[in-house]
Amino acid sequence: MTPKATWRDAPSTDPADVADVVLRGQYLSPQQAAVFAQLSPRTVLKAIRQGKLVAARVGNRVRIRPDALRAWLERAEGGSRR
C-alpha cells in the first residue's frame, strides 16, 4: 500500500529544484517563481492580480511560464533605473 501525500503534491521550492524547472521551461507555481526571483510569494501574486505578470489558472492553481517571469523581471528592472 502506498502512503498518501500530505502536501497536496506541492511543488518543490528548493532553489536547486526551482532552477531545474526553469531550465526545462516548465511552468512554475507562484511560490517557485518567488524563490527564483528572490521575492516574497505575496509580491508575485500581487503582480499577477495587477496584470503585470502573466499567469494561467489551471483548476484552482496558478502557473507561470518561466519566460513570462523573466520578462516581468526585466521590465521591473528597466523601470527602477533612474
Contacts in CASP RR format, 6 or more apart in sequence:
PFRMAT RR
TARGET T0000
AUTHOR 0000-0000-0000
METHOD contacts of the structure
MODEL  1
MTPKATWRDAPSTDPADVADVVLRGQYLSPQQAAVFAQLSPRTVLKAIRQ
GKLVAARVGNRVRIRPDALRAWLERAEGGSRR
10 29 0 8 1.000
11 21 0 8 1.000
11 28 0 8 1.000
11 29 0 8 1.000
11 31 0 8 1.000
11 32 0 8 1.000
12 18 0 8 1.000
12 32 0 8 1.000
13 31 0 8 1.000
13 32 0 8 1.000
13 35 0 8 1.000
15 35 0 8 1.000
15 36 0 8 1.000
18 28 0 8 1.000
18 32 0 8 1.000
18 35 0 8 1.000
18 36 0 8 1.000
19 36 0 8 1.000
21 28 0 8 1.000
21 32 0 8 1.000
21 66 0 8 1.000
22 28 0 8 1.000
22 36 0 8 1.000
22 66 0 8 1.000
22 69 0 8 1.000
25 65 0 8 1.000
25 66 0 8 1.000
25 67 0 8 1.000
26 66 0 8 1.000
27 56 0 8 1.000
27 63 0 8 1.000
27 64 0 8 1.000
27 65 0 8 1.000
27 66 0 8 1.000
28 36 0 8 1.000
28 63 0 8 1.000
28 64 0 8 1.000
28 65 0 8 1.000
28 66 0 8 1.000
28 69 0 8 1.000
29 61 0 8 1.000
29 62 0 8 1.000
29 63 0 8 1.000
29 64 0 8 1.000
30 41 0 8 1.000
30 44 0 8 1.000
30 45 0 8 1.000
30 48 0 8 1.000
30 55 0 8 1.000
30 62 0 8 1.000
30 64 0 8 1.000
31 41 0 8 1.000
33 44 0 8 1.000
33 53 0 8 1.000
33 64 0 8 1.000
33 69 0 8 1.000
34 40 0 8 1.000
34 41 0 8 1.000
34 43 0 8 1.000
34 44 0 8 1.000
36 66 0 8 1.000
36 69 0 8 1.000
37 44 0 8 1.000
37 69 0 8 1.000
37 73 0 8 1.000
44 53 0 8 1.000
44 64 0 8 1.000
45 62 0 8 1.000
47 53 0 8 1.000
47 72 0 8 1.000
48 55 0 8 1.000
48 62 0 8 1.000
48 64 0 8 1.000
52 72 0 8 1.000
52 75 0 8 1.000
53 64 0 8 1.000
53 68 0 8 1.000
53 69 0 8 1.000
53 72 0 8 1.000
54 64 0 8 1.000
54 65 0 8 1.000
54 68 0 8 1.000
54 71 0 8 1.000
54 72 0 8 1.000
55 62 0 8 1.000
55 63 0 8 1.000
55 64 0 8 1.000
55 68 0 8 1.000
56 62 0 8 1.000
56 63 0 8 1.000
56 64 0 8 1.000
56 65 0 8 1.000
57 63 0 8 1.000
END
